[in-house]
Amino acid sequence: MIIQKDILYKFFLLLVFTIPIAISSIEVTLVMCAFMLIFLLLDIRFKYSNSVVNTLTPLFLIFSIATISTFFYSREWYDIIKDIAYLIKPILFIILGYYLTSKIKDKDFIFKTIFYLAALFAAYHILEIAMYFFKNQLSISLIRYVGGKANYIELFAIVLLHVGKNTLPIKKPIKFAFLIRILLYISFVLYFSRTMLVAFFILFLAIKGYTKLTRKGVIYLTIFISLVLLFFASLQTMELDRSSKGLEGFLYKLQIAPSEIFSADVDINNHAQLWDHWRGYEAHKAFEQLDEANYKYGYFFGKGLGSLVDLGFEAPLSEGGIQYIPIIHNGFAYIMFKAGFVGMFIYLLFLAYLYLTAYHKKTNSSIVFFNNFISGISLFYLFTTLIITGVYNQGDVVTLILGSFLFLKFYYNKQSQISL
């Protein structure tokens, strides 16, 4: 019976990793999570560590503030339920990652899941593009349209493969590591993802301990930031063609990345200019609409669940056009729109708490690894919240890894105390 339960928990963990990536539907993901949480609620003897409670508390507070703010406005129930799904998802995923990992006997299973699942996704990604390539002439934009824009399971797998065998707290080496590495390399390149590229270096430096404010950390961070600034400065000197379908088009996307996020000074009738600065435009419109409540309430506590950002025109995001949208790319603007500057401050506390994990007491190499990795996830979210909504991205599975690693940190810390 114990073996059967162990297999069931492994199956659930695989399922919860796969569904958000394979099926891009927040509703399906939430139904799946709710079903699995039934097992959790029935396990009344299960207790959580302080670290996972402290991690979840800020996310609960943001959800609570947005819920309370809802009562100050008139909202449609459909929009409210949709926002509940977005705001509650990272909470459920952290809990599920923590709980399921705690119930699985083989504590290396989470690493096996990341590696082997990433290899399957990578192989499918390569095959999908190859099959399309034989029938059509591909451009980078078409490759991304056909194969997808990113896969963060693959990102984390490729990072873990580069940190070194001695760094990973696993008992047995991963089988077919060389083949997995080759598949991930090819797939990684075919995503042509600016986000994955930057995130790789952030996570790699964090796991190595170079993002801590130590003498060595400051040196490595200074070198990394200087190289990034130098690269972008060199890009600004280039005359790149926006319509190019090859490498030049990808470099153009890199060139405009900073202005894409922060610049909102665009002509909405100029579609090329609008799409090049879409993230900044969305965020600007969200900020503009925070002062619609009496006594500037919106600035402090947001516009609540079900609130929609008025784009000011019918954007061709779907057939017929869309003027009111529930979620935007810039996660910081999204949080402020739903929960105000108070919610935004709490979110920054959430990231700061995770980042400071790297400075926690270290009793062995396993604890060092998990401390650094959890800290790296905070920096990953600090970056991705700017461009893909961070923890509130509907396809995000990194919160599952975060929940799993919070448990494993607790588990290995307890093991080290027993051995003393």
N, C-alpha and C positions, 0 to 999 in steps of 0.2 A: 504493500500500500504506500510506503514511503517513496519507493522508486517511482510508482505511478504519479504521485503528487509532484515529484521532482521533474518528471517529464512534462507534466502539465504546466508547471511554472516556466520551464524553458520554452515551451511552445508559446505561451502568452507573451514572454519577453520578445521572442522573434516576431510575433505578430504585431506587437505594438511598435516595433522598430520599422516594420515593413509597410504597414498600411498608410501612414502619413506621406510616405515617399511615392508609393505605387498608386495610391488613389488620392488625388489632391482635393479632398473634401473635408472641411472642418466638421461638418455634421456627422459623417461616417466615423471620423476619428473620435469624436466626443461620445457617440453611442458605444463604440468599442471600449473606451476608457470606463464609462459608467458601468458597463457589464462586468468588467474585470474588478472594479472596485467593490463589487458585491462580496468577493472572496475576502477582501481586506476588512470590510466591515464585520464579517462573521468571525474574524480572527481577533477576538477581544483581548487576548493575552499579548498581542504584539505591541511593542513600545518603540518609539522613535528616539534617536539621539538628539542632543541639544542643537547640534550643527544643522540638522535638517529642519528642525522647528524654527531656528533663527533664519534659515534660508527662505522658508515658506511664509513667514510672518509678513515681510514687506509686500509680497505679492497678494496676500489676503487683504492687507490694508488698502492697496490700490483698488482691488475689486470692490471693497466695502465703500470707499469714497465715491467711486463711479456709480455704485448702486444707490447710495443716498442722494447724490446729485440728480439722479433720474427723476425724483419726485418734484423737482422744481420746474420741470418742463413737460410738455405734452409729446409723447413718443408713440410710435407704432410698436405693437408687441413683437412683430417679426424682427424688427431692427434691434429691439432689446435682447431678444433671445440670441440673435447672432452675435452681439457683443459679449453676452455672457459666455458663449462658446469660446470666443477669442481670449477673453481675460482669465477664464478658469482653466484652459488647456495646459499652460505651463505648470500650474499647481498640481493638476492630476498627473502629468508626466513625471514630475519630480517624485511624487509619492509612489507611483507605479514602479519607476526605476529603482527606488530605494527598497520597496517592499519585495518585489520579485527577485532582486539580487540577493536579498537576505534569506529567501526561502530556497534558493538553488544551492545544492550541496557543493558543486564544483565552482569555486569562486573565480576560476579562470574563464568561466563561460562567457562573461561579458566581453572579454577580449576576443575570444573565438567568434562571437557573434559579430563584432565590429569588423574583423578581418574577412571572414568568409562571406558575410552578407555584402560587404563592400566589393569583394571580388565578383560576386554574382551580378550586382548592379553595374559594375564596370564592364563586364563581359557583355551584358545585355545592351548597354549604352553603345559600345563599340560596334556590335552586330547591327543594331538599329540604324546607325549612321552608315555603315558599310552597305546594307541592303538598299538604302535610299540613294547612296552614291552611285550605284550601278545603273540606276534609272534616271538620275538627274545630275545636273551640274551644280555642285554645292558651293555656297559662299559661307563665310563665318556666321552670318545672321541666320542662314538656313540650317546650318549645323546645330546652332543653339535652339532653333525652333523645333527641329526634329528630335534632338537628343536631350533637350532640357538645358537649363541655365546653370545648375549646380546640384551637387549631391554631397551633403555634409557627413554622411557615413563614410564615403570614400575619402573625404578630406581628413577626418580623424584617423582613419586607417593608415593613410600615407604618412601622416605625422608620426604615429606610433611606430611605424616601420623604420623611421629615420632617427629615433632617439637612442637606439642601441639595445641589443639583447639584454645587457646587464642592468639597464634602467627599468625595463618592464618587470613588474612584480608577478610574473607567472612561473609556474613550476616546470612546464614542458614547452619547448620551442614550437612555434606555429608551423604546421605542415604546409608545404608548397609556398613558402614565403617568397621565393624568387619569382615564381609565376604570378603570385598575387601582386608583387611589386611592379612587374611589367604591365599587367592589366591596368593597375591604378595609374601608372605613368601616362599610358596612352589615353585613358579616359579623362584624366585630369587636364591634359592639353586640349582635348576635344571639347571641353566645356567652355574654353576661352573666357573664364570667369575672373574678373578683377577681384571680386570679393574672396573667392577661394584662394587666390594667389597671396593676397595680403594676410588672410587668416592663417595660412600655412606658416608664415614666418612668425606671426604673433604667438601661435600655439607652440611652435618649436622652441622659440626663445624662452617662453614661459616654463616649459617642461625642463629645460636645461637650467632653469633658475636665474636667467639673465634679465628678467623683467622686475626683479626685486631691486630696491634702491640700496644696493651695496656698491662698493667700488667697482667690482667687475661688471655688475649689472648696468651701472651708469655708463661705463665705457661701451658695452655692447649696444645699449639702447641709443647712445649718441651716434655710433657708427651706422646703425640701422636707419635711424631717422635722417641722418645726413645723406645716406645713399638714396633714400626715397625722395627727399627734397631735390637732390641733384638730378635724379631721373626725371621728376616732373618738370623741373626747370628746363632741362634739355628738350623735353617734349614741347614746351611752350614756344621754343624757337623754330619748330618744324611747321611747314605748310602741309597739312594733312587733308586729304579728300574725304569728306563725310560719307560720300556715296560709294567709296571703295568697298569691295566685297571680300578682300583678302586681309593680309596682315596690317595694311595701312588703315583699314577700317577699325581694326581692333585697337591700334595705337591711338586713333582718333578718340575712341571711347575712353581710353586711359587719359588722354590729354584733357578732356572736358570733365573728368570725374569730380574734381573739387567744385567747379561751378555748377555741376549737375545737382549737387547736394544743397548748396548754400545760396545760389543765385535764383531770385524770383522775378527779376526785371526782364520780362519777356512779352512779346507780342503774341497773343493767343491766336491771331489769324495766321501767324507764321508757324506752321506745324513742325517744321524742322527745328526751329528754335525752341518751340514749346516742349517737344519730346527730349531735346538735349538738356533741358532744365526742369523736367517734370517733377522730380522729387522736391526741388526747392519751391516750385510753384504750389504743389499740394500743401507743404508745410506752411507756406506764407498764408494761404487761404484759411487754414485751420487756426493760426494765430489771430488772424483778422476777426474771426467770429467768436472769440472767447469773451468779448465785452458785451455780448447781447443780453446777459442776465443783469438784473438789478444789483446795485452796490458792488459791481465788478466781481460778483460771485464766481463767474466762469473762470477768471484768472486764477483764483485760489483753489477751487474744487472741480473745475471742468464742467462739461455739459452733460455728463452722465451716459448711461447705457442707452443705446438707440440713437445717439446723436449722429448727424450726417454732415460731412463737410460739403458746403456749397462751392462748387468749382467756378461758378459764375458764368458758365456756358455748358452746352451739351457736348462733352468730350467724346470723340469717337473711340471709346474703350470697348464698345460692343455694338451690335446692330441696333440702330435707332439712336445711339448716343446716351450717355449717362451724365447727369449734372450733380447728383448727390451721392457721395460715396461713404461707406462706414469705416473704412480703414485706409491708411496711407503708408507709404514706404518708410518715411522718417518716424521711427518708433518713439523718439523723444517728443516730437510734435503730437503723435498719436496719444501718448499717455497724458500729455497736458490737455489735449482736447477732451479726453474722457474723464480725467481726474485732477486736472489743474496743476499748478506749480507745486502744490503739496504732494500730489501723486508722483510728480517728476522727482522731487527731492527724495521721496521714499525709495523710488527706483534706483537712484544714485547710491543710496545707503545699501540697497541690495547688492549692487555691483561692488561697492567698497568692502562689504563684509566678505564676499567671495574672494576678492583680490587679496585681502589681508590673511587669508588662509595660508599663503606661502610663508608667512612669518611665524606660524604656529610651532610649537615644540616638536622636535623630530627625534624619535626613538630608534628608527631604523630606516633603511633605504626605501622601503615600501611606503612609509608615511611621507617621506620627502617627495616621492613621485606623485602621490595623490594630492598633497598640499599644493605642489607646483601646478599640477594639471587643473585643479579646481580654480586656482588663481588665474590660470590661462584662459579658462572658460569665461571668467568675468571680463577679461580684456577682449576676448572674442565677441562677447555681447555688447561691450562698449562700442566696438567698431560696427557690428552688424545692425545695432539698433538705429544707427544713422541712415542705413540704406535699405534694409529688408525687415524692419520692425522687430529685430532681435528675438527675444523670447516669445513674442506674440505672433511670429510668423506661422502661418497655418501648417506649413510643411516641416517645421522645426522638430528635430528629434534629439537635439543636443541636451535638452532638459532631461531626457531619459538617461543619457550618459552621466549628467550631473547628479541625478538621484542615485544612480548605481555607484558612482565614485564616492559620494558622501557616505553611503553605507560601508563600502570597502575601506575607506579611511577609518571609520569607527571600528570595523572588524579587526583590521591589522593593528590598530592601536590597542585594542583589548587583548589581542594575542601577545603583543609585546609586554604588556603589563603582567600577564599570567606567567610568562617565561622569566620575569625578573625574580 
